[in-house]
């Protein structure tokens, strides 16, 4: 089963991340959705907009990615996920999103694990020296998986 992905974030981050994903995976537009939470829109209106998006998704399971835990987009996402066959991950970044797209056919719990691994592995200090001198990082559960 392939899961839909919904990004709920402060404007314009959600749509910007979706556009970046479509640059890498041009055919992902049918299952990656975005909702930018605007500063002048009430949380209830944003919840309504998110529910409209989820009702229009093919299939009923989805993963919601949001930017900052505890902020309005995350609070909106929590309301949308409540009672659904879905999961929520806060701290979205592009490596996390690309990992989710790559592995969206896996079980939802495993997809969450891959999302968190992709997000954390995508954050690193970059050395001034040659890349081969940087420390190797293995945080993912699957030791054979080297894709972002």
BAVOSE-920177 format. One record per residue: residue number from 1; residue in one letter; x, y, z of N, C-alpha, C, O in turn. Coordinates in pm, whole numbers, plus 50000, padded with zeros to 5 digits. Example, Ala and Ser with C-alpha at 12.3 -4.5 7.8 and 13.67 -1.06 7.14 Angstrom:
<recs>
> 1 / A / 51319 / 49431 / 50780 / 51230 / 49550 / 50780 / 51320 / 49670 / 50780 / 51424 / 49668 / 50846 .
> 2 / S / 51285 / 49775 / 50708 / 51367 / 49894 / 50714 / 51290 / 50003 / 50787 / 51341 / 50114 / 50804 .
</recs>
This chain:
<recs>
> 1 / X / 50085 / 49882 / 50000 / 50000 / 50000 / 50000 / 50089 / 50124 / 50000 / 50183 / 50134 / 50078 .
> 2 / X / 50059 / 50216 / 49914 / 50133 / 50342 / 49908 / 50058 / 50449 / 49985 / 49937 / 50462 / 49974 .
> 3 / X / 50133 / 50523 / 50064 / 50072 / 50625 / 50150 / 50082 / 50763 / 50085 / 50178 / 50793 / 50013 .
> 4 / X / 49983 / 50844 / 50111 / 49987 / 50984 / 50074 / 50071 / 51059 / 50176 / 50085 / 51015 / 50291 .
> 5 / X / 50126 / 51170 / 50135 / 50207 / 51254 / 50223 / 50147 / 51394 / 50220 / 50126 / 51451 / 50113 .
> 6 / X / 50120 / 51448 / 50337 / 50067 / 51583 / 50350 / 50165 / 51666 / 50431 / 50198 / 51631 / 50545 .
> 7 / X / 50210 / 51775 / 50374 / 50299 / 51868 / 50444 / 50215 / 51985 / 50492 / 50148 / 52051 / 50413 .
> 8 / X / 50217 / 52010 / 50622 / 50148 / 52126 / 50681 / 50256 / 52208 / 50751 / 50318 / 52162 / 50847 .
> 9 / X / 50277 / 52330 / 50701 / 50386 / 52412 / 50756 / 50354 / 52560 / 50741 / 50262 / 52599 / 50669 .
> 10 / X / 50433 / 52641 / 50810 / 50420 / 52786 / 50795 / 50442 / 52824 / 50648 / 50530 / 52771 / 50581 .
> 11 / X / 50359 / 52916 / 50600 / 50371 / 52962 / 50461 / 50506 / 53030 / 50441 / 50550 / 53106 / 50527 .
> 12 / X / 50571 / 53005 / 50333 / 50540 / 52924 / 50214 / 50610 / 52788 / 50213 / 50627 / 52728 / 50107 .
> 13 / X / 50652 / 52740 / 50330 / 50738 / 52621 / 50337 / 50674 / 52496 / 50280 / 50740 / 52421 / 50208 .
> 14 / X / 50547 / 52471 / 50310 / 50485 / 52345 / 50265 / 50487 / 52334 / 50113 / 50529 / 52231 / 50059 .
> 15 / X / 50443 / 52437 / 50044 / 50443 / 52433 / 49898 / 50585 / 52435 / 49841 / 50611 / 52375 / 49736 .
> 16 / X / 50676 / 52503 / 49907 / 50815 / 52506 / 49860 / 50877 / 52366 / 49868 / 50947 / 52323 / 49776 .
> 17 / X / 50852 / 52295 / 49978 / 50903 / 52158 / 49990 / 50841 / 52067 / 49885 / 50910 / 51983 / 49826 .
> 18 / X / 50712 / 52083 / 49861 / 50645 / 52003 / 49758 / 50708 / 52030 / 49622 / 50732 / 51936 / 49545 .
> 19 / X / 50734 / 52156 / 49590 / 50797 / 52190 / 49462 / 50936 / 52128 / 49451 / 50973 / 52079 / 49344 .
> 20 / X / 51012 / 52131 / 49558 / 51145 / 52068 / 49557 / 51133 / 51918 / 49533 / 51211 / 51860 / 49457 .
> 21 / X / 51036 / 51855 / 49599 / 51015 / 51711 / 49581 / 50979 / 51680 / 49436 / 51025 / 51581 / 49380 .
> 22 / X / 50897 / 51765 / 49376 / 50856 / 51743 / 49237 / 50972 / 51766 / 49140 / 50971 / 51713 / 49029 .
> 23 / X / 51070 / 51844 / 49182 / 51190 / 51862 / 49102 / 51269 / 51731 / 49096 / 51323 / 51694 / 48991 .
> 24 / X / 51276 / 51660 / 49209 / 51351 / 51534 / 49218 / 51267 / 51418 / 49166 / 51317 / 51332 / 49093 .
> 25 / X / 51139 / 51414 / 49203 / 51046 / 51308 / 49163 / 50929 / 51373 / 49090 / 50826 / 51401 / 49152 .
> 26 / X / 50941 / 51397 / 48959 / 50838 / 51472 / 48886 / 50698 / 51410 / 48893 / 50599 / 51482 / 48876 .
> 27 / X / 50688 / 51282 / 48918 / 50557 / 51217 / 48922 / 50496 / 51207 / 49061 / 50396 / 51137 / 49079 .
> 28 / X / 50552 / 51275 / 49161 / 50502 / 51262 / 49298 / 50386 / 51357 / 49329 / 50332 / 51353 / 49439 .
> 29 / X / 50347 / 51439 / 49236 / 50243 / 51539 / 49261 / 50108 / 51482 / 49298 / 50028 / 51550 / 49363 .
> 30 / X / 50080 / 51358 / 49259 / 49951 / 51297 / 49291 / 49940 / 51250 / 49434 / 49829 / 51231 / 49484 .
> 31 / X / 50052 / 51231 / 49502 / 50046 / 51179 / 49639 / 50118 / 51265 / 49743 / 50116 / 51233 / 49861 .
> 32 / X / 50181 / 51372 / 49702 / 50241 / 51468 / 49795 / 50156 / 51594 / 49790 / 50143 / 51658 / 49686 .
> 33 / X / 50100 / 51629 / 49904 / 50009 / 51743 / 49915 / 50067 / 51844 / 50013 / 50147 / 51808 / 50100 .
> 34 / X / 50027 / 51969 / 50000 / 50082 / 52074 / 50085 / 49974 / 52170 / 50131 / 49882 / 52203 / 50056 .
> 35 / X / 49988 / 52213 / 50255 / 49903 / 52317 / 50309 / 49992 / 52418 / 50380 / 50056 / 52386 / 50481 .
> 36 / X / 49996 / 52539 / 50326 / 50068 / 52648 / 50392 / 49975 / 52714 / 50491 / 49867 / 52762 / 50454 .
> 37 / X / 50015 / 52718 / 50617 / 49936 / 52785 / 50719 / 49972 / 52933 / 50716 / 50085 / 52972 / 50744 .
> 38 / X / 49874 / 53014 / 50682 / 49893 / 53158 / 50668 / 49877 / 53227 / 50804 / 49799 / 53181 / 50887 .
> 39 / X / 49950 / 53336 / 50827 / 49943 / 53404 / 50957 / 49807 / 53468 / 50985 / 49771 / 53488 / 51101 .
> 40 / X / 49732 / 53501 / 50882 / 49604 / 53570 / 50901 / 49484 / 53476 / 50894 / 49370 / 53522 / 50887 .
> 41 / X / 49508 / 53345 / 50895 / 49401 / 53246 / 50888 / 49392 / 53175 / 51023 / 49493 / 53137 / 51081 .
> 42 / X / 49269 / 53157 / 51071 / 49249 / 53093 / 51201 / 49286 / 52945 / 51193 / 49279 / 52884 / 51086 .
> 43 / X / 49326 / 52887 / 51306 / 49355 / 52743 / 51308 / 49236 / 52659 / 51261 / 49255 / 52558 / 51193 .
> 44 / X / 49115 / 52699 / 51297 / 48998 / 52623 / 51253 / 48984 / 52622 / 51101 / 48947 / 52520 / 51043 .
> 45 / X / 49013 / 52735 / 51038 / 49008 / 52740 / 50891 / 49116 / 52650 / 50831 / 49092 / 52582 / 50731 .
> 46 / X / 49234 / 52651 / 50891 / 49342 / 52565 / 50842 / 49307 / 52418 / 50861 / 49337 / 52336 / 50774 .
> 47 / X / 49245 / 52384 / 50972 / 49201 / 52245 / 50995 / 49101 / 52205 / 50888 / 49109 / 52096 / 50832 .
> 48 / X / 49007 / 52293 / 50859 / 48909 / 52266 / 50753 / 48974 / 52244 / 50618 / 48937 / 52152 / 50545 .
> 49 / X / 49070 / 52327 / 50585 / 49142 / 52313 / 50458 / 49218 / 52180 / 50452 / 49218 / 52112 / 50349 .
> 50 / X / 49282 / 52144 / 50562 / 49357 / 52018 / 50567 / 49262 / 51898 / 50553 / 49296 / 51800 / 50487 .
> 51 / X / 49146 / 51906 / 50614 / 49049 / 51795 / 50603 / 48997 / 51782 / 50461 / 48971 / 51671 / 50414 .
> 52 / X / 48980 / 51892 / 50393 / 48939 / 51887 / 50252 / 49046 / 51815 / 50170 / 49014 / 51731 / 50086 .
> 53 / X / 49171 / 51849 / 50194 / 49282 / 51784 / 50122 / 49282 / 51635 / 50149 / 49295 / 51555 / 50056 .
> 54 / X / 49268 / 51595 / 50276 / 49274 / 51452 / 50308 / 49155 / 51375 / 50251 / 49170 / 51259 / 50213 .
> 55 / X / 49040 / 51438 / 50243 / 48923 / 51370 / 50184 / 48941 / 51349 / 50033 / 48884 / 51255 / 49977 .
> 56 / X / 49019 / 51433 / 49969 / 49041 / 51422 / 49825 / 49155 / 51327 / 49789 / 49176 / 51296 / 49672 .
> 57 / X / 49229 / 51280 / 49889 / 49341 / 51190 / 49863 / 49290 / 51051 / 49826 / 49192 / 51003 / 49884 .
> 58 / X / 49356 / 50988 / 49730 / 49323 / 50847 / 49706 / 49375 / 50763 / 49824 / 49486 / 50786 / 49872 .
> 59 / X / 49298 / 50669 / 49869 / 49338 / 50590 / 49986 / 49310 / 50666 / 50114 / 49283 / 50786 / 50111 .
> 60 / X / 49317 / 50598 / 50224 / 49281 / 50661 / 50351 / 49395 / 50668 / 50451 / 49377 / 50722 / 50560 .
> 61 / X / 49512 / 50617 / 50418 / 49625 / 50629 / 50509 / 49719 / 50735 / 50456 / 49744 / 50745 / 50336 .
> 62 / X / 49771 / 50815 / 50548 / 49862 / 50921 / 50505 / 49958 / 50955 / 50617 / 49932 / 50929 / 50735 .
> 63 / X / 50068 / 51013 / 50577 / 50170 / 51062 / 50670 / 50169 / 51213 / 50661 / 50178 / 51270 / 50552 .
> 64 / X / 50159 / 51279 / 50776 / 50162 / 51424 / 50781 / 50299 / 51467 / 50833 / 50345 / 51419 / 50937 .
> 65 / X / 50362 / 51557 / 50761 / 50489 / 51615 / 50801 / 50466 / 51762 / 50831 / 50403 / 51832 / 50752 .
> 66 / X / 50515 / 51807 / 50944 / 50497 / 51946 / 50984 / 50630 / 52004 / 51027 / 50726 / 51931 / 51052 .
> 67 / X / 50636 / 52137 / 51036 / 50766 / 52199 / 51057 / 50810 / 52204 / 51204 / 50914 / 52148 / 51237 .
> 68 / X / 50735 / 52268 / 51291 / 50781 / 52291 / 51429 / 50681 / 52232 / 51528 / 50564 / 52269 / 51528 .
> 69 / X / 50727 / 52142 / 51611 / 50640 / 52085 / 51714 / 50588 / 52197 / 51805 / 50665 / 52281 / 51852 .
> 70 / X / 50459 / 52196 / 51829 / 50397 / 52293 / 51919 / 50349 / 52420 / 51852 / 50273 / 52496 / 51912 .
> 71 / X / 50391 / 52445 / 51729 / 50346 / 52565 / 51656 / 50210 / 52536 / 51591 / 50165 / 52422 / 51588 .
> 72 / X / 50147 / 52639 / 51540 / 50013 / 52627 / 51482 / 50004 / 52517 / 51375 / 49910 / 52438 / 51381 .
> 73 / X / 50096 / 52509 / 51279 / 50084 / 52401 / 51180 / 50083 / 52261 / 51243 / 50008 / 52173 / 51200 .
> 74 / X / 50163 / 52241 / 51345 / 50166 / 52112 / 51414 / 50035 / 52088 / 51488 / 49982 / 51977 / 51487 .
> 75 / X / 49983 / 52191 / 51551 / 49855 / 52177 / 51622 / 49743 / 52145 / 51524 / 49655 / 52064 / 51554 .
> 76 / X / 49745 / 52209 / 51408 / 49647 / 52179 / 51303 / 49662 / 52033 / 51260 / 49564 / 51961 / 51249 .
> 77 / X / 49785 / 51991 / 51236 / 49812 / 51855 / 51192 / 49765 / 51752 / 51295 / 49712 / 51647 / 51258 .
> 78 / X / 49784 / 51781 / 51422 / 49739 / 51689 / 51526 / 49588 / 51668 / 51520 / 49540 / 51556 / 51539 .
> 79 / X / 49514 / 51774 / 51495 / 49368 / 51763 / 51482 / 49329 / 51680 / 51360 / 49233 / 51603 / 51364 .
> 80 / X / 49403 / 51696 / 51252 / 49372 / 51624 / 51128 / 49404 / 51475 / 51142 / 49330 / 51391 / 51090 .
> 81 / X / 49510 / 51442 / 51211 / 49554 / 51304 / 51226 / 49466 / 51228 / 51326 / 49450 / 51106 / 51315 .
> 82 / X / 49411 / 51298 / 51422 / 49333 / 51235 / 51529 / 49218 / 51151 / 51472 / 49134 / 51201 / 51398 .
> 83 / X / 49217 / 51024 / 51507 / 49112 / 50934 / 51464 / 49128 / 50880 / 51324 / 49039 / 50809 / 51275 .
> 84 / X / 49238 / 50909 / 51258 / 49263 / 50864 / 51121 / 49368 / 50753 / 51121 / 49438 / 50731 / 51220 .
> 85 / X / 49377 / 50683 / 51010 / 49484 / 50586 / 50989 / 49604 / 50661 / 50934 / 49638 / 50649 / 50816 .
> 86 / X / 49666 / 50738 / 51020 / 49775 / 50825 / 50976 / 49871 / 50849 / 51091 / 49843 / 50816 / 51206 .
> 87 / X / 49984 / 50907 / 51056 / 50088 / 50940 / 51154 / 50135 / 51082 / 51128 / 50114 / 51138 / 51020 .
> 88 / X / 50198 / 51141 / 51229 / 50247 / 51278 / 51223 / 50393 / 51283 / 51268 / 50429 / 51225 / 51370 .
> 89 / X / 50475 / 51351 / 51189 / 50615 / 51372 / 51223 / 50644 / 51522 / 51214 / 50613 / 51585 / 51113 .
> 90 / X / 50702 / 51578 / 51319 / 50740 / 51721 / 51320 / 50888 / 51734 / 51288 / 50967 / 51642 / 51312 .
> 91 / X / 50925 / 51850 / 51233 / 51065 / 51877 / 51200 / 51098 / 51850 / 51055 / 51211 / 51816 / 51023 .
> 92 / X / 51000 / 51864 / 50967 / 51020 / 51830 / 50827 / 51136 / 51908 / 50764 / 51155 / 52026 / 50790 .
> 93 / X / 51211 / 51837 / 50683 / 51313 / 51898 / 50598 / 51314 / 51822 / 50465 / 51247 / 51719 / 50453 .
> 94 / X / 51387 / 51870 / 50369 / 51385 / 51808 / 50237 / 51437 / 51664 / 50239 / 51376 / 51578 / 50175 .
> 95 / X / 51547 / 51633 / 50307 / 51590 / 51492 / 50310 / 51482 / 51400 / 50368 / 51464 / 51288 / 50321 .
> 96 / X / 51410 / 51447 / 50470 / 51301 / 51367 / 50528 / 51193 / 51342 / 50423 / 51148 / 51229 / 50407 .
> 97 / X / 51152 / 51445 / 50354 / 51047 / 51433 / 50254 / 51089 / 51338 / 50142 / 51010 / 51253 / 50100 .
> 98 / X / 51209 / 51352 / 50092 / 51256 / 51265 / 49985 / 51262 / 51119 / 50031 / 51230 / 51029 / 49954 .
> 99 / X / 51302 / 51097 / 50154 / 51302 / 50961 / 50209 / 51160 / 50906 / 50215 / 51137 / 50789 / 50182 .
> 100 / X / 51065 / 50988 / 50255 / 50925 / 50944 / 50262 / 50871 / 50907 / 50125 / 50800 / 50807 / 50110 .
> 101 / X / 50905 / 50985 / 50026 / 50859 / 50956 / 49890 / 50918 / 50825 / 49842 / 50849 / 50743 / 49781 .
> 102 / X / 51045 / 50806 / 49868 / 51114 / 50686 / 49823 / 51055 / 50559 / 49885 / 51046 / 50457 / 49818 .
> 103 / X / 51014 / 50566 / 50011 / 50970 / 50447 / 50084 / 50821 / 50449 / 50119 / 50781 / 50384 / 50216 .
> 104 / X / 50740 / 50521 / 50047 / 50600 / 50536 / 50084 / 50518 / 50410 / 50069 / 50404 / 50405 / 50116 .
> 105 / X / 50573 / 50306 / 50006 / 50502 / 50178 / 49994 / 50513 / 50093 / 50120 / 50439 / 49996 / 50135 .
> 106 / X / 50602 / 50128 / 50210 / 50622 / 50047 / 50329 / 50513 / 50073 / 50433 / 50437 / 50170 / 50422 .
> 107 / X / 50506 / 49987 / 50533 / 50409 / 50004 / 50641 / 50427 / 50143 / 50703 / 50537 / 50196 / 50710 .
> 108 / X / 50317 / 50199 / 50749 / 50318 / 50337 / 50799 / 50416 / 50356 / 50915 / 50485 / 50457 / 50921 .
> 109 / X / 50422 / 50261 / 51006 / 50516 / 50273 / 51119 / 50660 / 50273 / 51072 / 50743 / 50347 / 51124 .
> 110 / X / 50691 / 50189 / 50974 / 50827 / 50185 / 50919 / 50857 / 50313 / 50842 / 50969 / 50363 / 50844 .
> 111 / X / 50756 / 50367 / 50773 / 50774 / 50493 / 50701 / 50807 / 50606 / 50798 / 50890 / 50692 / 50766 .
> 112 / X / 50744 / 50608 / 50915 / 50775 / 50708 / 51017 / 50921 / 50695 / 51060 / 50992 / 50795 / 51074 .
> 113 / X / 50965 / 50572 / 51082 / 51105 / 50549 / 51122 / 51201 / 50599 / 51014 / 51302 / 50662 / 51044 .
> 114 / X / 51168 / 50570 / 50890 / 51253 / 50616 / 50779 / 51251 / 50769 / 50767 / 51353 / 50830 / 50736 .
> 115 / X / 51135 / 50829 / 50792 / 51124 / 50976 / 50786 / 51217 / 51040 / 50888 / 51292 / 51132 / 50854 .
> 116 / X / 51211 / 50993 / 51011 / 51295 / 51050 / 51117 / 51442 / 51028 / 51086 / 51524 / 51117 / 51105 .
> 117 / X / 51477 / 50908 / 51038 / 51616 / 50880 / 51003 / 51662 / 50970 / 50888 / 51772 / 51025 / 50893 .
> 118 / X / 51578 / 50984 / 50787 / 51615 / 51070 / 50674 / 51633 / 51215 / 50716 / 51724 / 51283 / 50669 .
> 119 / X / 51545 / 51261 / 50804 / 51556 / 51399 / 50851 / 51680 / 51424 / 50933 / 51746 / 51526 / 50916 .
> 120 / X / 51712 / 51332 / 51022 / 51830 / 51352 / 51106 / 51960 / 51330 / 51030 / 52058 / 51400 / 51054 .
> 121 / X / 51961 / 51233 / 50939 / 52082 / 51209 / 50861 / 52110 / 51320 / 50761 / 52223 / 51337 / 50716 .
> 122 / X / 52007 / 51396 / 50727 / 52025 / 51507 / 50634 / 52082 / 51631 / 50698 / 52113 / 51728 / 50629 .
> 123 / X / 52097 / 51629 / 50830 / 52153 / 51743 / 50902 / 52293 / 51706 / 50949 / 52311 / 51614 / 51028 .
> 124 / X / 52392 / 51779 / 50899 / 52530 / 51749 / 50938 / 52618 / 51871 / 50915 / 52589 / 51955 / 50830 .
> 125 / X / 52723 / 51877 / 50989 / 52823 / 51979 / 50963 / 52906 / 51932 / 50845 / 52946 / 51815 / 50839 .
> 126 / X / 52930 / 52020 / 50752 / 53008 / 51984 / 50633 / 53151 / 52031 / 50654 / 53176 / 52148 / 50683 .
> 127 / X / 53244 / 51938 / 50638 / 53384 / 51969 / 50659 / 53439 / 52050 / 50542 / 53391 / 52040 / 50429 .
> 128 / X / 53538 / 52131 / 50572 / 53606 / 52208 / 50469 / 53695 / 52116 / 50385 / 53721 / 52143 / 50268 .
> 129 / X / 53742 / 52008 / 50447 / 53831 / 51916 / 50377 / 53751 / 51827 / 50282 / 53629 / 51840 / 50272 .
> 130 / X / 53821 / 51739 / 50214 / 53758 / 51649 / 50116 / 53651 / 51562 / 50183 / 53666 / 51525 / 50300 .
> 131 / X / 53544 / 51527 / 50110 / 53434 / 51448 / 50166 / 53479 / 51315 / 50227 / 53419 / 51269 / 50324 .
> 132 / X / 53581 / 51254 / 50172 / 53625 / 51126 / 50227 / 53681 / 51139 / 50369 / 53695 / 51038 / 50438 .
> 133 / X / 53713 / 51260 / 50413 / 53763 / 51280 / 50548 / 53653 / 51305 / 50650 / 53681 / 51316 / 50769 .
> 134 / X / 53528 / 51312 / 50606 / 53416 / 51333 / 50698 / 53381 / 51200 / 50765 / 53394 / 51093 / 50705 .
> 135 / X / 53336 / 51209 / 50887 / 53300 / 51089 / 50962 / 53177 / 51024 / 50899 / 53083 / 51093 / 50860 .
> 136 / X / 53179 / 50891 / 50890 / 53065 / 50817 / 50837 / 52958 / 50807 / 50945 / 52988 / 50784 / 51062 .
> 137 / X / 52831 / 50825 / 50903 / 52719 / 50821 / 50999 / 52625 / 50710 / 50959 / 52582 / 50702 / 50843 .
> 138 / X / 52592 / 50625 / 51053 / 52495 / 50518 / 51029 / 52390 / 50522 / 51138 / 52409 / 50464 / 51245 .
> 139 / X / 52279 / 50590 / 51111 / 52173 / 50600 / 51210 / 52048 / 50523 / 51169 / 51961 / 50497 / 51252 .
> 140 / X / 52038 / 50487 / 51043 / 51918 / 50422 / 50993 / 51913 / 50279 / 51045 / 52016 / 50217 / 51068 .
> 141 / X / 51794 / 50228 / 51061 / 51774 / 50091 / 51107 / 51826 / 49990 / 51006 / 51877 / 49885 / 51044 .
> 142 / X / 51812 / 50020 / 50879 / 51850 / 49931 / 50772 / 51993 / 49965 / 50729 / 52015 / 50067 / 50663 .
> 143 / X / 52089 / 49883 / 50765 / 52230 / 49911 / 50737 / 52262 / 49907 / 50588 / 52368 / 49955 / 50547 .
> 144 / X / 52173 / 49850 / 50507 / 52198 / 49839 / 50364 / 52138 / 49955 / 50287 / 52151 / 49961 / 50164 .
> 145 / X / 52073 / 50046 / 50355 / 52005 / 50158 / 50291 / 52094 / 50281 / 50299 / 52122 / 50330 / 50408 .
> 146 / X / 52137 / 50331 / 50186 / 52224 / 50447 / 50184 / 52164 / 50562 / 50108 / 52232 / 50660 / 50079 .
> 147 / X / 52034 / 50552 / 50074 / 51969 / 50659 / 50000 / 51917 / 50766 / 50093 / 51879 / 50737 / 50207 .
> 148 / X / 51916 / 50889 / 50046 / 51845 / 50996 / 50114 / 51716 / 51005 / 50044 / 51632 / 51088 / 50079 .
</recs>
